[in-house]
Amino acid sequence: MALTREQKKQVIQKIKENLERQKAIFFIDFQKLKAKDLFDLREQLKEKKSLLYIAKKTLINIAFKEKKIPVNVDKLKGQIGLIFGFEDEILPAKILYNTWQEKGSPEILGGFLEGEFIEKEKVIELAKLPSKEELLVRLIQSINSPIANLANILQANIKGLIYILSQVKTQ
């Protein structure tokens, strides 16, 4: 059933609202994805404060033009789904990439990050980067490492002194 003019305006408005809040957008072709897998992908994204939104290419293009986003969705193949990342730029790409690795679909078509369109290869590179949490853990470990090493060295010196004193005492 075709959408009425009013329904189309609502779809365009919803896309524009999401465009205002987004930090990153990723484009997928969801055609080969089973309904259950699509539902699971939506749930995973929702947990991470992201959104999968599906609309017709013409409506997406209208919303993009009105928001002055320089992406022509008509050039992308297949049925287009938009993944909006609202809090984290990389996390939606990770979820998308993991789903793609497991299921073989949805096909990653590209993304829009920091004001420019990025190709599929760049999206995959982003997905392979460590998350913010992993980077923070590594940073804390690198900060704590010299302190832990110093404590170990000081303990070794004390243990050595105690060992020598115990040897002197037994003689």
C-alpha positions in Angstrom: 0.0 0.0 0.0 1.4 3.4 -1.0 2.0 6.1 1.5 -0.2 9.1 1.5 1.3 12.6 1.1 0.8 13.2 4.9 2.5 9.9 5.8 5.4 10.8 3.5 5.8 14.2 5.3 5.8 12.4 8.6 8.6 10.0 7.4 10.6 12.9 6.1 10.1 14.8 9.4 11.2 11.8 11.4 14.4 11.4 9.4 15.1 15.1 9.8 14.7 14.8 13.6 17.1 11.9 13.7 19.6 13.8 11.5 19.6 16.6 14.1 20.6 14.3 16.9 23.0 12.0 15.1 26.8 11.8 15.5 27.1 9.2 12.7 24.9 7.6 10.0 25.6 4.2 8.4 23.9 3.0 5.3 23.0 -0.7 4.8 21.2 -2.9 2.3 19.0 -5.0 4.4 17.4 -6.9 1.6 19.0 -10.3 2.4 18.5 -10.0 6.1 15.9 -12.3 7.7 13.1 -10.6 9.7 14.3 -12.1 13.0 17.9 -11.0 12.3 16.6 -7.5 11.4 14.7 -7.4 14.7 17.8 -8.6 16.6 19.9 -5.9 15.0 17.3 -3.2 15.9 17.4 -4.4 19.5 21.2 -4.4 19.7 21.3 -0.9 18.3 18.5 0.3 20.6 20.5 -0.9 23.7 23.4 1.2 22.6 21.3 4.3 21.9 21.3 3.9 18.2 18.5 3.5 15.7 17.8 1.5 12.5 15.4 3.4 10.3 14.1 2.2 7.0 12.5 4.5 4.4 12.3 4.9 0.6 15.3 6.4 -1.1 13.3 9.4 -2.4 12.1 10.3 1.1 15.6 9.9 2.5 17.0 12.1 -0.3 14.4 14.8 0.4 15.3 14.9 4.1 19.0 15.0 3.3 18.6 17.9 0.9 16.5 19.8 3.4 19.2 19.3 6.0 22.0 20.1 3.5 23.6 16.7 3.9 25.7 16.0 0.7 24.7 12.4 0.2 22.8 11.0 -2.8 21.2 7.8 -1.6 20.1 6.9 -5.2 23.7 5.9 -5.9 23.6 3.3 -3.2 22.3 -0.1 -4.3 19.5 -2.2 -2.8 16.9 -1.3 -0.2 18.4 1.3 2.1 18.3 1.3 5.9 19.8 4.1 7.9 21.6 3.5 11.2 21.8 6.5 13.4 24.4 6.7 16.1 23.3 9.2 18.8 25.9 8.9 21.5 28.8 7.0 20.0 30.1 7.3 16.5 31.9 3.9 16.4 29.6 1.6 18.3 26.8 1.3 15.7 29.5 0.4 13.1 30.8 -2.3 15.4 27.3 -3.8 15.9 26.7 -3.6 12.2 30.1 -5.2 11.3 29.6 -8.0 13.9 26.1 -8.8 12.4 27.5 -8.8 8.9 30.3 -11.2 10.0 27.9 -13.6 11.6 25.0 -13.5 9.1 26.6 -12.4 5.9 24.2 -9.5 5.7 23.1 -6.7 5.9 25.5 -5.4 3.4 27.4 -2.3 4.5 27.1 0.5 1.9 28.9 3.4 3.6 28.4 6.0 6.2 28.3 9.7 6.9 30.7 10.9 9.6 32.0 14.4 10.4 30.3 16.0 7.5 31.4 13.7 4.7 30.4 10.4 3.1 32.7 7.4 3.9 33.0 4.3 1.9 32.3 0.7 3.1 36.0 0.0 3.7 36.3 3.0 6.1 33.2 1.8 8.0 34.8 -1.6 8.4 38.1 0.1 9.6 36.1 2.1 12.2 34.3 -1.1 13.3 37.6 -2.8 14.0 38.9 0.1 16.2 38.8 -0.5 20.0 35.8 1.0 21.8 36.0 4.0 24.0 35.8 1.7 27.1 38.7 -0.5 25.8 40.8 2.6 25.1 40.1 4.0 28.6 41.1 0.6 30.2 44.3 0.7 28.2 45.0 4.3 29.2 44.5 3.5 32.9 46.7 0.4 32.6 49.5 2.4 31.0 49.2 5.1 33.8 49.2 2.4 36.5 52.0 0.4 35.0 55.0 2.6 36.2 53.5 2.8 39.7 53.0 -1.0 39.8 56.5 -1.6 38.6 58.0 0.8 41.2 56.0 -1.0 43.9 57.4 -4.4 42.7 60.9 -3.1 42.6 60.6 -1.7 46.1 59.2 -5.0 47.4 62.0 -6.9 45.7 64.5 -4.7 47.5 62.8 -5.3 50.9 62.6 -9.0 50.3 66.2 -9.1 49.4 67.2 -7.2 52.6 65.0 -9.6 54.7 66.6 -12.6 53.0 70.2 -11.3 53.7 69.3 -10.4 57.3 67.8 -13.9 57.9 71.0 -15.5 56.5 73.1 -13.4 58.8 70.9 -14.2 61.8 71.3 -18.0 61.2 75.0 -17.9 61.0 
